[in-house]
């Protein structure tokens, strides 16, 4: 955060990745939504962005690159964010993303270091994009499930800014490459608290996701996330392997995990629905204790 004055501060972030879908426009939209999410996770509103582009010129035509950029532009425009330039390089494989600057009230900034015992944990998007996109690459995911996952990955996390502006959340994070457990573990360490998760309350994108896990459709990053999280996570024996992997699944443009006071829950959920977040769920709470996660 860079404070401009008593009421305004800048927040900045950068993110990019290689394609996870075949359609160039959708790739641009997903990558842009993913980059914009970091600003929303801090309670800010995106203002401007710079394109980050790396392309193998021999394999990717100018027309395809233009469609990627158009997808990113469309998603930035939806967020009220102006793309003001950028930079491109030759790269062995395609990469695209944004460097984003946003605006936030200094006293409304969301960090991962302000969670308090008694806070409820709200997850704004279901899990499973890593598993589903792996299934898409293997040709074992139907068109309907693929469309649902893509729709979620292109959905903006603007609800984070809406809650912050009303002072409804003090702490939170977005859920991306380290999975729910990894990002929650970081929040617990930064805040000096523990967390309890009700595994059955954590939504998957569809019931089919756990069947895909059972069929071995699990990205390497997700397995590594679970291995890492096992150092600070205690699982009830009733929580099966498929559910554990879901909680560790590496997300692309995932949802927000927000700490909400119990007395503010109804207002927060109503505001999220008004912001287009229909599926937000309470999945657990913050408790006293050493930084750790208990999954029941």
C-alpha positions in Angstrom: 0.0 0.0 0.0 1.2 3.5 -0.9 -0.7 6.2 1.0 -1.6 9.2 -1.0 -3.5 11.1 1.7 -5.8 10.3 4.7 -8.6 8.9 2.4 -6.7 7.3 -0.5 -3.9 4.8 -1.0 -2.6 2.9 -4.0 -2.3 -0.9 -4.1 -0.4 -2.7 -6.9 -0.1 -6.2 -8.1 1.1 -8.3 -11.0 0.1 -11.7 -12.3 0.4 -13.7 -15.5 0.4 -17.4 -16.6 0.4 -19.7 -19.6 -2.9 -20.7 -21.4 -5.3 -23.0 -19.6 -8.0 -22.9 -22.3 -7.7 -23.1 -26.1 -9.9 -20.1 -26.9 -7.6 -16.9 -27.0 -10.3 -14.5 -25.9 -11.3 -16.6 -22.9 -7.6 -17.0 -22.0 -7.3 -13.2 -22.0 -10.5 -12.8 -19.8 -9.4 -15.4 -17.3 -5.9 -14.0 -17.0 -7.2 -10.5 -16.5 -9.8 -11.5 -13.9 -7.1 -13.4 -12.1 -4.8 -10.3 -12.0 -7.6 -8.0 -11.0 -8.5 -10.3 -8.1 -5.4 -9.3 -6.1 -6.7 -5.7 -5.9 -10.2 -6.8 -4.9 -8.6 -9.1 -2.3 -7.1 -6.0 -0.7 -10.4 -4.2 -0.7 -9.4 -1.9 -3.6 -10.9 -0.9 -6.9 -8.8 -1.4 -10.0 -7.9 1.9 -11.7 -5.3 1.2 -14.4 -3.4 -1.8 -15.8 -0.5 -2.7 -18.0 -0.5 -5.7 -20.3 2.3 -8.3 -19.9 2.8 -10.4 -23.0 5.3 -13.1 -23.9 4.7 -15.0 -27.1 6.6 -17.4 -29.4 6.1 -15.6 -32.7 6.6 -18.7 -34.8 3.6 -20.5 -33.2 1.2 -17.7 -32.2 -0.1 -15.4 -34.9 -0.7 -11.6 -34.5 -4.4 -12.3 -34.9 -4.4 -14.8 -31.9 -2.4 -12.3 -29.8 -5.0 -9.6 -30.6 -7.8 -11.8 -29.5 -6.0 -12.5 -26.2 -5.6 -8.8 -25.6 -9.2 -8.1 -26.6 -10.3 -10.6 -24.0 -8.2 -8.9 -21.3 -9.4 -5.5 -22.3 -13.1 -6.6 -22.1 -12.6 -8.0 -18.6 -10.7 -4.9 -17.4 -13.4 -2.7 -18.8 -16.0 -4.7 -16.9 -14.0 -3.8 -13.7 -13.9 -0.1 -14.6 -10.1 -0.5 -15.1 -8.3 1.3 -18.0 -5.4 -0.6 -19.7 -2.9 2.2 -20.4 -0.1 0.3 -22.1 2.2 -2.7 -21.4 5.2 -4.6 -22.7 5.7 -7.6 -24.9 8.7 -10.0 -25.4 9.5 -13.1 -27.4 9.0 -16.2 -25.1 9.2 -19.9 -25.7 5.6 -20.4 -24.5 2.7 -17.9 -24.4 2.2 -15.9 -21.2 -0.3 -13.1 -20.6 -1.4 -11.1 -17.6 -1.7 -7.6 -16.1 0.1 -5.3 -13.7 -2.7 -3.6 -11.9 -2.9 -0.4 -9.8 -5.9 0.1 -7.6 -7.3 2.6 -5.1 -8.3 1.8 -1.5 -9.2 3.7 1.7 -6.2 3.2 4.0 -8.4 2.2 6.9 -10.4 -0.2 4.8 -7.5 -2.2 3.4 -7.9 -5.9 3.7 -4.8 -7.8 4.7 -4.2 -11.4 5.7 -2.8 -10.3 9.1 -6.0 -9.0 10.9 -8.1 -12.1 11.4 -9.5 -12.4 15.0 -10.9 -15.4 16.9 -14.7 -15.6 16.3 -14.5 -14.4 12.7 -16.5 -16.5 10.3 -14.7 -17.7 7.1 -16.7 -17.0 3.9 -15.6 -18.5 0.5 -17.0 -16.7 -2.5 -16.3 -19.3 -5.2 -16.4 -23.1 -5.2 -13.2 -25.1 -5.6 -12.0 -27.4 -8.4 -10.7 -25.3 -11.3 -7.3 -27.1 -11.2 -8.8 -30.5 -11.4 -11.3 -29.5 -14.1 -8.7 -27.8 -16.3 -6.5 -30.9 -16.0 -9.5 -33.0 -17.0 -10.1 -30.7 -20.0 -6.5 -31.3 -21.2 -7.0 -35.0 -20.9 -10.3 -34.9 -22.8 -12.4 -36.4 -20.0 -14.5 -33.3 -19.0 -17.8 -32.6 -20.7 -18.6 -29.2 -22.3 -21.1 -28.3 -19.6 -18.6 -28.7 -16.7 -15.9 -26.9 -18.7 -18.2 -23.9 -19.4 -19.1 -23.7 -15.7 -15.5 -23.7 -14.7 -14.7 -21.0 -17.3 -17.6 -18.9 -16.1 -16.3 -19.0 -12.6 -12.7 -18.2 -13.6 -13.9 -15.1 -15.6 -16.1 -13.9 -12.7 -14.6 -10.8 -11.0 -14.1 -10.7 -7.3 -15.5 -7.2 -6.9 -17.4 -8.3 -3.8 -14.2 -7.9 -1.9 -14.1 -4.2 -2.5 -17.8 -3.8 -1.8 -17.4 -5.4 1.7 -14.3 -3.5 2.5 -15.9 -0.2 1.6 -18.6 -0.9 4.1 -16.1 -2.0 6.8 -17.5 -5.5 6.9 -14.2 -7.4 6.7 -10.8 -6.9 8.3 -8.9 -9.8 6.8 -8.9 -12.0 3.8 -7.1 -13.4 0.8 -7.8 -14.7 -2.6 -7.5 -18.4 -3.4 -5.1 -19.2 -6.2 -2.2 -21.4 -6.8 -1.6 -22.6 -3.2 -5.2 -23.8 -2.8 -7.6 -23.1 0.1 -5.4 -24.7 2.7 -2.2 -23.0 1.6 -3.7 -19.5 1.5 -5.6 -20.0 4.8 -2.4 -21.3 6.4 -0.6 -18.0 5.4 -3.5 -16.0 6.9 -3.3 -17.9 10.1 0.4 -17.4 10.4 0.2 -13.7 9.6 -2.7 -13.2 12.1 -1.4 -15.4 14.8 -4.6 -17.5 14.9 -5.9 -20.9 14.1 -8.8 -21.9 11.8 -11.4 -24.6 11.8 -12.9 -25.8 8.5 -16.0 -27.9 8.0 -15.0 -30.0 5.0 -18.6 -30.8 4.1 -19.5 -27.1 3.8 -16.7 -26.3 1.3 -18.4 -26.3 -2.1 -17.0 -28.0 -5.2 -17.8 -26.6 -8.7 -19.8 -29.8 -9.3 -20.2 -33.3 -7.8 -18.2 -34.6 -10.8 -15.1 -33.0 -9.4 -14.5 -35.6 -6.7 -15.2 -38.3 -9.3 -12.4 -36.8 -11.4 -10.1 -36.9 -8.4 -11.0 -40.6 -7.8 -10.0 -41.2 -11.4 -6.6 -39.7 -10.8 -7.2 -36.4 -12.5 -5.2 -34.3 -10.1 -2.5 -31.7 -11.2 0.9 -32.1 -9.7 0.6 -28.6 -8.0 -2.5 -29.8 -6.1 -0.7 -32.8 -4.7 2.3 -30.7 -3.7 -0.1 -28.2 -2.0 -1.6 -31.0 0.1 1.9 -32.3 1.0 2.9 -28.8 2.1 -0.4 -28.2 4.0 -0.1 -31.4 5.9 2.6 -29.7 8.0 0.1 -27.3 9.5 -3.3 -29.0 8.9 -5.0 -31.7 11.1 -7.6 -33.7 9.3 -10.4 -35.6 10.9 -10.0 -39.3 9.8 -13.5 -39.1 8.3 -12.3 -36.5 5.8 -11.3 -38.6 2.8 -8.5 -38.2 0.3 -10.6 -36.7 -2.4 -11.9 -34.0 -0.1 -8.4 -33.3 1.1 -7.2 -32.9 -2.4 -10.1 -30.6 -3.2 -9.2 -28.3 -0.3 -5.6 -28.2 -1.7 -6.5 -27.8 -5.3 -4.5 -25.1 -7.1 -7.0 -22.6 -8.3 -6.9 -20.2 -11.3 -8.8 -17.0 -10.7 -10.4 -18.5 -7.6 -12.6 -16.8 -5.1 -12.0 -14.8 -2.0 -11.7 -16.1 1.6 -13.0 -13.4 3.9 -13.1 -13.1 7.7 -16.4 -11.7 8.7 -17.7 -10.9 12.2 -20.7 -13.1 13.1 -22.8 -10.0 13.7 -22.1 -8.7 10.2 -22.8 -12.0 8.4 -26.3 -11.3 7.0 -25.3 -7.9 5.7 -22.1 -9.2 4.2 -23.9 -12.1 2.4 -26.6 -9.7 1.1 -24.0 -7.3 -0.3 -22.1 -10.2 -2.0 -25.3 -11.3 -3.7 -25.9 -7.7 -4.8 -22.4 -7.8 -6.2 -23.1 -10.9 -8.3 -21.7 -13.5 -5.9 -24.6 -15.9 -5.4 -22.7 -18.9 -4.0 -20.8 -17.5 -1.1 -20.7 -20.0 1.8 -19.6 -20.0 5.4 -17.0 -22.8 5.6 -15.5 -22.4 9.1 -14.2 -19.9 11.6 -11.1 -18.4 13.2 -10.2 -19.7 16.7 -7.5 -19.1 19.2 -4.4 -21.2 19.1 -1.1 -21.7 17.3 -1.3 -21.0 13.6 -2.8 -24.2 12.3 -5.9 -25.6 10.5 -8.3 -28.2 11.8 -10.4 -29.8 9.1 -13.5 -31.8 10.3 
